[in-house]
Amino acid sequence: MKVRQDSPRPRAAKTVPTERRPLSAQFDGDRRRLR
């Protein structure tokens, strides 16, 4: 998995589709993985 600290949101959108998880949980989980 490629993690870009510059743009975590676009990566999250590409890694986790909105169909599986809601935006809030999606971004939250992404932030936790980044840090």
OpenMM code with the backbone's topology and positions (N, CA, C; nanometers):
from openmm import Vec3, app, unit

residues = "MET LYS VAL ARG GLN ASP SER PRO ARG PRO ARG ALA ALA LYS THR VAL PRO THR GLU ARG ARG PRO LEU SER ALA GLN PHE ASP GLY ASP ARG ARG ARG LEU ARG".split()
positions = [
    Vec3(0.0842, -0.1210, 0.0000),
    Vec3(0.0000, 0.0000, 0.0000),
    Vec3(0.0871, 0.1252, 0.0000),
    Vec3(0.0595, 0.2150, -0.0918),
    Vec3(0.1369, 0.3395, -0.0976),
    Vec3(0.0656, 0.4463, -0.0165),
    Vec3(0.1369, 0.5027, 0.0803),
    Vec3(0.0758, 0.6046, 0.1658),
    Vec3(0.1360, 0.7409, 0.1354),
    Vec3(0.0505, 0.8354, 0.0972),
    Vec3(0.0989, 0.9716, 0.0697),
    Vec3(0.0481, 1.0654, 0.1776),
    Vec3(0.1385, 1.1182, 0.2585),
    Vec3(0.0977, 1.2098, 0.3646),
    Vec3(0.0521, 1.3433, 0.3059),
    Vec3(0.0957, 1.3728, 0.1842),
    Vec3(0.0557, 1.4988, 0.1201),
    Vec3(-0.0952, 1.5019, 0.0957),
    Vec3(-0.1490, 1.3915, 0.0423),
    Vec3(-0.2923, 1.3888, 0.0122),
    Vec3(-0.3538, 1.2585, 0.0614),
    Vec3(-0.3846, 1.2490, 0.1904),
    Vec3(-0.4428, 1.1279, 0.2484),
    Vec3(-0.5864, 1.1051, 0.1998),
    Vec3(-0.6593, 1.2119, 0.1713),
    Vec3(-0.8000, 1.1950, 0.1322),
    Vec3(-0.8148, 1.1270, -0.0039),
    Vec3(-0.7452, 1.1737, -0.1077),
    Vec3(-0.7564, 1.1075, -0.2386),
    Vec3(-0.7152, 0.9606, -0.2308),
    Vec3(-0.6092, 0.9313, -0.1559),
    Vec3(-0.5649, 0.7928, -0.1421),
    Vec3(-0.6740, 0.7101, -0.0751),
    Vec3(-0.7356, 0.7660, 0.0282),
    Vec3(-0.8404, 0.6934, 0.0996),
    Vec3(-0.9564, 0.6626, 0.0046),
    Vec3(-0.9910, 0.7607, -0.0761),
    Vec3(-1.1027, 0.7412, -0.1691),
    Vec3(-1.0697, 0.6290, -0.2674),
    Vec3(-0.9441, 0.6235, -0.3105),
    Vec3(-0.9057, 0.5197, -0.4064),
    Vec3(-0.8912, 0.3841, -0.3373),
    Vec3(-0.8361, 0.3852, -0.2157),
    Vec3(-0.8132, 0.2583, -0.1458),
    Vec3(-0.9455, 0.1999, -0.0963),
    Vec3(-1.0273, 0.2828, -0.0323),
    Vec3(-1.1537, 0.2342, 0.0236),
    Vec3(-1.2703, 0.3016, -0.0471),
    Vec3(-1.3437, 0.2291, -0.1288),
    Vec3(-1.4596, 0.2850, -0.1984),
    Vec3(-1.5678, 0.3289, -0.1005),
    Vec3(-1.6438, 0.4304, -0.1379),
    Vec3(-1.7469, 0.4830, -0.0477),
    Vec3(-1.8555, 0.3786, -0.0241),
    Vec3(-1.8622, 0.2780, -0.1110),
    Vec3(-1.9671, 0.1766, -0.0958),
    Vec3(-1.9464, 0.0955, 0.0315),
    Vec3(-1.8207, 0.0618, 0.0612),
    Vec3(-1.7953, -0.0246, 0.1773),
    Vec3(-1.8088, 0.0512, 0.3085),
    Vec3(-1.7469, 0.1691, 0.3157),
    Vec3(-1.7502, 0.2424, 0.4430),
    Vec3(-1.7919, 0.3871, 0.4203),
    Vec3(-1.8587, 0.4475, 0.5175),
    Vec3(-1.8990, 0.5885, 0.5083),
    Vec3(-1.7759, 0.6790, 0.5060),
    Vec3(-1.7929, 0.7992, 0.4545),
    Vec3(-1.6794, 0.8925, 0.4424),
    Vec3(-1.6141, 0.9162, 0.5781),
    Vec3(-1.6949, 0.9371, 0.6815),
    Vec3(-1.6388, 0.9667, 0.8136),
    Vec3(-1.5487, 0.8526, 0.8606),
    Vec3(-1.6013, 0.7309, 0.8600),
    Vec3(-1.5223, 0.6157, 0.9051),
    Vec3(-1.4035, 0.5947, 0.8118),
    Vec3(-1.4247, 0.6183, 0.6835),
    Vec3(-1.3184, 0.5989, 0.5845),
    Vec3(-1.2001, 0.6899, 0.6151),
    Vec3(-1.2273, 0.8197, 0.6308),
    Vec3(-1.1186, 0.9139, 0.6570),
    Vec3(-1.0582, 0.8884, 0.7948),
    Vec3(-1.1424, 0.8542, 0.8917),
    Vec3(-1.0930, 0.8288, 1.0272),
    Vec3(-0.9947, 0.7126, 1.0264),
    Vec3(-1.0331, 0.6025, 0.9642),
    Vec3(-0.9445, 0.4857, 0.9576),
    Vec3(-0.8176, 0.5195, 0.8813),
    Vec3(-0.8308, 0.6002, 0.7759),
    Vec3(-0.7144, 0.6375, 0.6953),
    Vec3(-0.6171, 0.7183, 0.7801),
    Vec3(-0.6689, 0.8129, 0.8575),
    Vec3(-0.5808, 0.8952, 0.9419),
    Vec3(-0.5096, 0.8081, 1.0447),
    Vec3(-0.5816, 0.7127, 1.1024),
    Vec3(-0.5186, 0.6257, 1.2028),
    Vec3(-0.4070, 0.5439, 1.1401),
    Vec3(-0.4269, 0.4961, 1.0171),
    Vec3(-0.3231, 0.4155, 0.9518),
    Vec3(-0.2025, 0.5019, 0.9168),
    Vec3(-0.2282, 0.6259, 0.8742),
    Vec3(-0.1177, 0.7154, 0.8379),
    Vec3(-0.0307, 0.7430, 0.9598),
    Vec3(-0.0952, 0.7624, 1.0756),
    Vec3(-0.0182, 0.7921, 1.1968),
    Vec3(-0.0446, 0.6849, 1.3000),
] * unit.nanometer
topology = app.Topology()
chain = topology.addChain("A")
for resn in residues:
    res = topology.addResidue(resn, chain)
    for name in ("N", "CA", "C"):
        topology.addAtom(name, app.Element.getBySymbol(name[0]), res)
